[in-house]
């Protein structure tokens, strides 16, 4: 398998590749035995390698493509750069609502926006570079890593023997069974960020987080966008009230949403890519210039020789691990997208920390104890942590729910961003937070306060007693604490207060 390279071949991408897969790199002579061999240099692999080496372990890191993995090269970093450019375009477009007059029509230079993305991605890539990790004392091996036994990984002619190993090979875009997909030229996250010209007509199949983010970004940057959802409503995993707000927002930006992807047919001719929807030979027919397929992820388990290592895996669900992230081979652990349903960079980071403790120091840390938030970076953002109402109901877990609309939060009103809310679930009859959803411009930042509260067992009552600056949108979280406190003022308690106050007048 060849090394994945990024287009176009400009100075930014050449510099990036010089950092994360230098052509002149010579693999080191292997040590007699390593404390830890890490296969895969995405987030989980990089954190595991750097952390272990920093603690004094002898570490080998194997990467067949680009250091930094999907997050740096074809995921979080480039997508957020695009989203930032799209937000600026939307701000200029809507400036009139604030009394700011923009003279002339809005012009978006798509090529310049993508050039900025590549420039910033290249600068960030130094953090994940081969040179940096070599300087940390890690033996970096570029090439295909494959288990040849229960304690050995081979890279080319080099045999890397280990006491412990961690599989951190991540995941890639899944290819859905859509009639005609194999007959059209389509994009995935691995190719969409190589575009240099804005497609006039852009199609997206898949209304999960990545699909919705890209649909909104391309619409704001000037494309006519069609989004095909598999089910009724975008963001099917999210709170429905939250998803509805995002649905309205992307519609405002010009995204046309169509259901249902289960009856999609594709074809291509000189006019473009034809997307036909519906069970009756195409109830809806759209022609697009570029088509992004964003329907989930598939773990990278092929070609690793997992059978030789005695590591069980499933082609769709990935490497089998226990709660301590051990595989069926006690010497081998796994972390990140290849072994988790939480396919987020921050989840991979903290899973790697568990691997370091458990693999190198005999720890008993459990992945199930992690409190993992998530965020979809649309405008507004949707962030969630812990239990959702649907999950609580399925588990027969009794909760009380408190909701603070942003229409009652002054900062949100003043910024014209009051279509949102903060929703917190507590264990029934208590102030113990068990889950939350936030819909706001910076929901991804705001959810961290709730995540900290859950991790450190801080209840809504304590949040109510914590002074938040006024005016901020985060004040909505404090207002939920006030809501909880009001529930404690029962008629009986109020009657006691009334008598006391009357007696002390």
C-alpha positions in Angstrom: 0.0 0.0 0.0 1.4 3.4 -1.0 1.8 6.3 1.3 -1.2 8.6 1.4 -0.1 12.0 0.1 -2.1 15.2 0.1 -3.0 17.5 -2.8 -2.2 19.9 -4.2 1.6 19.7 -4.3 2.1 23.2 -3.1 4.7 24.5 -0.6 2.4 24.0 2.4 1.8 20.3 1.7 5.4 19.7 0.8 6.4 21.2 4.1 3.8 19.1 5.9 5.0 15.9 4.4 8.6 16.8 5.2 7.4 16.9 8.8 5.2 13.9 9.1 6.6 11.5 6.4 10.0 12.8 5.3 11.2 11.1 2.1 14.8 11.0 3.3 14.0 9.3 6.6 16.1 6.2 7.5 14.5 3.9 10.0 16.8 3.3 13.1 18.4 0.1 14.0 15.9 -1.7 16.3 16.6 -2.1 20.0 17.0 -5.6 21.4 13.6 -5.3 23.0 11.1 -2.4 23.5 9.0 -1.6 26.6 6.3 -0.5 24.1 5.8 -0.8 20.4 3.1 1.5 19.1 1.5 0.8 15.7 -0.1 3.9 14.3 0.9 7.6 14.8 -2.5 9.2 15.1 -3.6 10.8 18.3 -3.7 7.6 20.4 -0.4 6.4 19.1 1.4 9.8 19.5 0.1 10.3 23.1 1.1 6.7 24.0 4.6 7.0 22.5 5.4 10.5 23.9 4.0 9.7 27.3 5.8 6.4 27.6 9.1 7.8 26.4 8.8 10.7 28.7 8.6 8.2 31.6 11.7 6.5 30.6 10.4 3.6 28.5 12.1 2.4 25.3 9.5 3.0 22.6 9.1 2.3 18.9 6.5 4.1 16.9 5.4 2.7 13.5 3.5 4.7 10.9 2.8 3.6 7.3 1.3 6.9 6.1 1.4 10.4 7.7 2.2 11.1 11.3 -0.6 12.9 13.0 -3.2 10.5 11.5 -6.6 11.7 10.4 -7.0 14.5 12.9 -4.1 16.5 11.6 -4.2 15.6 7.9 -7.7 14.9 6.9 -9.9 15.5 9.9 -10.2 17.9 12.8 -7.5 20.4 11.8 -8.5 21.0 8.1 -12.2 20.9 8.8 -12.1 23.4 11.5 -10.0 25.8 9.4 -12.7 25.5 6.7 -15.4 26.0 9.2 -13.7 29.1 10.6 -13.5 30.6 7.1 -17.2 29.8 6.6 -18.2 31.5 9.9 -16.4 34.7 8.8 -18.3 34.6 5.5 -21.6 34.2 7.3 -20.7 37.0 9.7 -20.1 39.4 6.8 -23.3 38.2 5.1 -25.4 38.8 8.2 -23.6 42.0 9.3 -26.6 44.2 8.2 -28.6 42.8 11.1 -26.2 44.7 13.4 -26.3 47.9 11.5 -23.1 47.2 9.7 -23.3 47.9 6.0 -21.0 45.9 3.7 -20.6 47.7 0.4 -21.0 45.5 -2.6 -21.7 41.7 -2.9 -20.0 39.2 -0.6 -17.1 37.5 -2.4 -15.5 34.4 -1.1 -12.2 33.3 -2.5 -12.4 29.6 -1.9 -8.9 28.9 -3.2 -7.5 31.4 -0.7 -9.5 29.9 2.2 -8.2 26.5 1.3 -4.6 27.8 1.0 -4.9 29.3 4.5 -6.1 25.9 5.8 -3.1 24.1 4.2 -0.7 26.8 5.6 -2.0 26.5 9.1 -2.1 22.7 8.9 1.5 22.6 7.8 2.5 24.8 10.8 0.6 22.6 13.3 2.2 19.5 11.8 5.5 20.3 13.5 4.0 19.1 16.7 3.4 15.6 15.2 6.7 15.5 13.2 9.1 12.6 12.9 11.9 14.9 14.0 10.1 15.9 17.2 9.3 12.4 18.3 12.8 11.2 17.5 14.1 14.1 19.7 11.8 12.7 22.5 13.8 9.5 22.3 11.2 7.5 20.3 12.5 5.2 17.6 10.3 6.1 14.6 9.8 3.5 11.9 8.0 4.6 8.7 6.5 1.6 6.9 4.0 -1.2 7.2 3.9 -2.7 10.6 2.7 -6.3 10.9 2.6 -8.7 13.8 4.6 -11.9 13.2 4.1 -13.4 16.6 2.8 -12.7 20.0 5.7 -10.4 20.9 7.1 -9.2 17.6 6.2 -6.6 15.0 8.0 -6.5 11.6 8.6 -3.3 9.6 10.3 -4.1 6.4 13.4 -6.0 7.4 13.4 -4.9 11.0 11.9 -7.1 13.7 10.7 -5.1 16.7 10.4 -7.3 19.8 8.4 -5.9 22.7 7.3 -6.5 26.2 4.0 -4.6 25.5 2.5 -3.2 22.3 -0.5 -0.9 21.5 -2.6 -1.0 18.3 -3.5 2.6 17.4 -4.2 2.4 13.7 -7.4 4.4 13.7 -10.2 4.2 11.2 -11.1 5.3 7.7 -14.2 6.4 5.9 -16.7 3.6 5.5 -17.9 2.8 2.0 -21.7 2.4 2.0 -23.7 0.0 -0.3 -25.2 2.6 -2.5 -26.2 1.6 -6.1 -23.9 3.3 -8.5 -21.4 4.5 -6.0 -18.6 2.5 -7.6 -19.4 4.2 -10.9 -18.9 7.8 -9.8 -16.0 10.0 -8.6 -16.8 10.8 -5.0 -15.0 12.5 -2.1 -14.3 11.3 1.5 -12.6 13.1 4.3 -9.3 11.9 2.8 -9.9 13.9 -0.4 -12.3 16.7 0.2 -9.6 19.0 1.8 -7.6 18.7 -1.4 -10.1 20.8 -3.3 -8.8 24.1 -4.6 -11.8 25.3 -6.6 -15.3 25.7 -5.1 -17.8 23.3 -6.5 -20.8 25.2 -7.8 -23.0 22.3 -6.8 -22.0 20.2 -3.8 -23.7 17.0 -2.5 -23.2 15.3 0.8 -24.5 11.8 1.7 -24.7 11.4 5.5 -26.2 13.8 8.0 -24.0 12.9 10.9 -21.6 15.4 12.5 -19.0 15.5 9.7 -21.6 15.6 6.9 -23.6 18.4 8.5 -20.4 20.4 9.3 -19.2 20.2 5.7 -22.6 20.9 4.2 -23.0 24.1 6.2 -19.4 25.2 5.5 -19.6 24.7 1.7 -23.0 26.5 1.6 -21.5 29.5 3.5 -18.5 29.5 1.2 -20.9 29.8 -1.8 -21.8 26.3 -3.1 -25.3 25.1 -3.7 -25.5 22.2 -1.3 -27.8 19.2 -1.1 -27.6 17.0 2.0 -29.0 13.5 1.9 -29.9 12.0 5.3 -30.3 8.3 6.0 -33.1 8.9 8.6 -35.6 11.7 9.3 -33.7 14.6 10.7 -30.0 15.6 10.8 -27.7 14.5 13.6 -29.7 11.4 14.5 -27.7 10.7 17.7 -28.4 14.1 19.2 -31.1 15.5 21.3 -34.0 16.1 18.9 -34.6 19.7 20.0 -30.8 20.4 19.5 -30.8 18.7 16.1 -33.9 20.7 15.0 -32.1 24.0 15.8 -29.1 22.9 13.6 -31.5 21.8 10.9 -33.0 25.3 10.9 -29.6 26.9 10.9 -28.2 25.0 7.9 -31.5 25.6 6.0 -30.9 29.4 6.6 -27.5 29.0 5.1 -29.0 27.4 2.0 -28.5 23.7 2.6 -31.3 21.6 1.1 -31.9 18.5 3.1 -33.5 15.4 1.6 -34.6 12.0 3.0 -34.0 9.2 2.7 -30.5 7.9 1.9 -31.7 4.3 2.0 -33.2 4.8 -1.4 -30.3 6.6 -3.1 -29.1 5.8 -6.6 -26.0 7.4 -8.2 -24.7 7.8 -11.7 -22.4 10.2 -13.6 -22.2 11.7 -17.0 -20.9 14.9 -18.6 -23.5 17.0 -16.7 -22.1 15.8 -13.3 -23.0 13.3 -10.6 -26.7 12.4 -10.6 -28.2 11.8 -7.1 -31.6 10.2 -7.3 -33.7 9.7 -4.1 -36.9 7.9 -3.4 -38.2 4.3 -3.8 -40.0 5.1 -7.0 -37.2 5.4 -9.5 -36.1 8.8 -8.2 -38.7 11.0 -6.5 -36.0 13.7 -6.3 -33.2 14.1 -8.8 -30.2 16.4 -8.2 -27.0 16.9 -10.2 -23.9 17.9 -8.3 -20.3 18.6 -9.4 -18.7 17.1 -6.3 -20.1 14.5 -3.9 -18.9 13.9 -0.4 -19.7 10.5 1.2 -19.8 10.8 5.0 -21.5 7.8 6.5 -19.3 6.6 9.3 -16.0 5.0 9.9 -14.4 1.6 9.4 -11.5 0.4 11.7 -8.1 -0.1 10.2 -7.4 -3.8 11.0 -6.4 -5.1 7.6 -2.9 -6.2 7.0 -1.8 -6.0 10.7 -1.2 -9.8 11.2 -3.5 -9.7 14.2 -4.1 -13.5 13.9 -0.4 -14.1 14.4 -0.4 -12.0 17.5 -3.5 -13.8 18.9 -5.5 -10.6 18.9 -9.3 -11.0 18.2 -11.0 -8.4 16.0 -14.1 -7.7 14.0 -13.7 -6.0 10.5 -16.6 -3.6 11.4 -16.2 -3.1 15.1 -12.4 -3.2 15.3 -10.0 -4.8 17.8 -11.6 -6.5 20.8 -10.5 -5.0 24.1 -11.6 -5.3 27.8 -12.3 -2.4 30.0 -8.6 -1.9 30.7 -8.0 -1.8 26.9 -6.2 -5.2 26.8 -6.7 -7.4 23.8 -7.0 -11.1 23.8 -3.1 -11.1 23.8 -2.2 -9.9 27.3 0.9 -8.2 25.9 -1.1 -6.1 23.4 -3.4 -3.2 24.1 -5.5 -1.0 21.7 -6.6 2.5 21.9 -8.5 5.1 19.8 -10.8 4.7 16.8 -9.6 1.1 16.1 -11.0 -0.1 19.4 -13.7 2.4 20.6 -17.2 3.5 19.7 -16.1 7.0 20.9 -14.3 8.1 17.8 -13.0 11.5 19.0 -9.5 12.8 19.2 -9.9 13.7 22.9 -11.2 10.2 23.6 -8.2 8.6 21.8 -5.9 10.9 23.9 -7.3 9.7 27.2 -7.5 6.1 26.2 -3.8 6.2 25.4 -3.1 7.5 28.9 -4.9 4.5 30.3 -2.7 2.2 28.1 0.5 3.8 29.5 -0.7 3.2 33.1 -1.9 -0.3 32.5 0.6 -1.6 30.0 3.8 -0.3 31.6 3.0 0.0 35.3 0.4 -2.8 35.9 -2.4 -0.3 36.5 -6.1 -1.1 36.6 -7.5 2.0 35.0 -10.8 1.5 33.1 -12.0 3.1 30.0 -15.6 3.0 31.3 -14.7 5.6 33.9 -13.9 8.2 31.3 -16.5 11.0 31.0 -16.3 11.8 27.3 -17.9 14.9 25.9 -18.5 15.4 22.1 -19.2 18.4 19.9 -20.5 19.0 16.4 -18.9 22.2 15.1 -21.8 23.6 13.2 -23.2 27.1 13.8 -24.6 26.9 16.4 -22.5 24.1 17.9 -24.0 21.1 19.6 -22.2 19.6 22.6 -23.2 16.7 24.7 -21.8 14.7 27.7 -23.2 11.8 29.7 -26.7 10.4 29.5 -29.3 11.7 27.1 -33.0 11.6 27.8 -33.5 8.7 25.4 -30.7 6.6 27.0 -32.0 7.3 30.5 -35.4 6.1 29.5 -34.0 2.9 27.9 -32.1 2.1 31.1 -35.1 3.0 33.3 -32.8 5.6 35.0 -34.9 8.2 36.7 -33.8 11.8 36.0 -34.9 15.4 36.5 -34.2 17.7 33.6 -33.5 21.5 33.7 -33.5 23.6 30.6 -32.2 27.2 30.2 -33.2 28.7 26.8 -30.7 31.2 25.4 -33.7 33.5 24.7 -33.4 34.3 28.5 -29.6 34.8 28.5 -28.6 38.4 27.8 -25.3 37.8 26.1 -26.9 35.4 23.6 -29.7 37.9 22.9 -27.2 40.8 22.3 -25.1 38.7 20.0 -28.1 37.5 18.0 -27.4 33.9 19.0 -30.4 33.1 21.1 -31.6 30.0 19.2 -30.2 27.5 21.6 -30.3 26.1 25.1 -28.5 24.4 27.9 -30.1 21.2 29.1 -28.9 19.3 32.2 -30.1 16.0 33.5 -29.6 15.1 37.2 -30.3 11.9 39.1 -33.9 12.2 40.2 -34.3 14.0 43.6 -30.6 15.1 43.7 -28.3 17.7 42.1 -25.9 15.1 40.7 -25.3 15.8 37.0 -25.6 12.7 34.8 -25.8 14.3 31.4 -26.1 17.6 29.4 -26.7 19.0 26.0 -25.7 22.5 24.9 -26.7 24.3 21.7 -24.8 27.6 21.4 -22.1 29.3 19.4 -19.3 28.0 21.6 -21.0 24.9 23.0 -17.8 22.9 22.7 -16.1 25.3 25.2 -19.1 25.5 27.5 -19.6 21.7 27.8 -16.2 21.5 29.6 -17.7 23.1 32.7 -20.4 20.4 32.9 -17.8 17.7 32.2 -15.6 18.9 35.0 -18.6 19.0 37.3 -19.5 15.4 36.4 -15.9 14.2 36.8 -15.4 15.9 40.2 -18.9 15.2 41.5 -19.9 18.8 41.6 -23.6 19.2 41.7 -25.9 21.9 40.3 -26.2 23.4 43.8 -22.5 24.2 43.8 -22.6 25.6 40.3 -25.4 27.9 41.4 -23.0 29.2 44.1 -20.2 29.8 41.6 -20.0 33.4 40.3 -20.0 33.6 36.5 -19.1 36.8 34.7 -22.0 38.8 33.3 -22.8 38.9 30.5 -21.6 35.5 29.2 -23.4 32.7 27.5 -21.9 30.3 30.1 -24.1 32.1 32.6 -26.9 29.8 31.3 -25.2 27.0 33.2 -25.3 28.9 36.5 -29.0 29.7 35.9 -29.7 26.0 35.8 -28.3 25.8 39.3 -30.7 28.5 40.3 -33.5 26.5 38.8 -32.5 23.5 40.9 -32.4 25.6 44.0 -35.9 26.8 43.4 -37.2 23.2 43.4 -36.0 22.9 47.0 -38.3 25.8 48.0 -41.3 23.6 48.7 -44.6 25.1 49.9 -43.8 23.8 53.4 -40.4 25.4 53.4 -41.7 28.7 52.0 -44.4 28.7 54.7 -41.7 28.4 57.4 -39.7 31.2 55.8 -42.9 33.4 55.7 -43.6 32.8 59.4 -40.0 33.5 60.4 -39.8 36.7 58.4 -43.2 37.9 59.7 -42.0 37.2 63.3 -38.7 39.0 62.7 -40.2 42.2 61.2 
